[in-house]
């Protein structure tokens, strides 16, 4: 799972049939400690009604994504799914090793 920030949504008039009815969002991965942008942005299907500015959890593991969307391994090109909206992030800086 990745911590990301939703930076926009995508509108497509023509898309693969498995995307029908599923909102597509542009998400930017974040560093969990500094909350700075980390890496390139990516597309994710929204299953939790997230919006621009929301911090979200994104799953990019193939089997888990297929289970959430209830699709078969050969029929779905979807790789990333927003699975939760993050209310707060707390980092324990004095933790034990």
C-alpha atoms as one frame of an Amber mdcrd trajectory, in Angstrom:
protein
   0.000   0.000   0.000   1.071   3.531  -0.700   0.179   6.799   0.963  -0.845
   9.248  -1.773  -2.565  12.565  -2.335  -5.320  12.907  -4.937  -4.252  15.673
  -7.329  -6.999  15.419  -9.949  -9.527  13.283 -11.745  -9.589  11.886 -15.261
 -12.446  11.988 -17.743 -12.293   9.610 -20.695 -14.917   9.270 -23.413 -13.431
   5.969 -24.632 -11.944   3.451 -22.208 -11.632  -0.274 -21.524 -14.994  -1.729
 -20.473 -13.744  -2.655 -16.987 -13.386   1.074 -16.198 -17.082   1.766 -16.912
 -18.723   3.325 -13.871 -15.430   3.613 -11.962 -13.956   7.071 -11.283 -10.289
   7.490 -12.225  -8.042   9.719 -10.124  -4.508  11.020 -10.512  -2.617  10.355
  -7.282   0.812  11.499  -6.132   2.750   9.143  -3.823   3.894  10.769  -0.569
   6.701  10.064   1.857   5.021   8.808   5.035   7.330  10.770   7.336   7.843
  14.158   5.662   4.665  14.065   3.531   6.796  15.263   0.589   5.998  14.074
  -2.929   7.815  10.844  -3.771   8.098   9.480  -7.305   5.858   9.853 -10.322
   2.094  10.315 -10.151  -0.157   7.446 -11.238  -3.760   6.616 -12.080  -5.951
   4.796  -9.581  -9.583   3.695  -9.595 -11.522   5.351  -6.773 -13.664   3.000
  -4.675 -14.146   5.311  -1.658 -15.388   8.625  -3.143 -12.102  10.488  -2.641
 -11.562  13.936  -4.112  -8.729  16.274  -5.015  -6.661  17.153  -1.953  -7.549
  13.985  -0.013  -4.783  11.798   1.374  -5.548   8.207   0.443  -4.262   4.637
   0.655  -3.622   3.096  -2.759  -3.306  -0.643  -3.335  -1.212  -1.627  -6.351
  -0.931  -5.361  -5.764  -2.594  -7.274  -8.607  -4.379 -10.035  -6.713  -5.771
  -7.664  -4.089  -6.968  -5.212  -6.737  -8.776  -7.983  -8.616 -10.435  -9.184
  -5.396 -11.664  -5.692  -4.512 -13.038  -5.090  -8.017 -14.218  -8.710  -8.448
 -12.550  -9.109 -11.851 -10.696 -12.004 -13.426  -6.896 -11.920 -13.861  -7.116
 -11.908 -17.647  -9.906  -9.350 -18.130  -8.788  -6.315 -16.119  -6.083  -3.780
 -16.979  -6.613  -2.002 -13.627  -3.449  -1.944 -11.486  -4.135   0.574  -8.708
  -7.184   1.172  -6.502  -7.863   3.786  -3.837  -8.991   1.734  -0.832  -9.175
   4.314   1.956  -9.184   7.996   2.853  -6.552   8.913   5.470  -7.687  11.214
   8.294  -4.286  11.627   9.968  -0.742  10.298   9.862   1.247   9.929  13.077
   4.936   9.065  13.002   6.621   7.740  16.144  10.087   9.284  15.912  11.293
   7.933  19.262  10.395   4.328  18.539  12.450   1.344  19.586  14.701  -0.462
  17.119
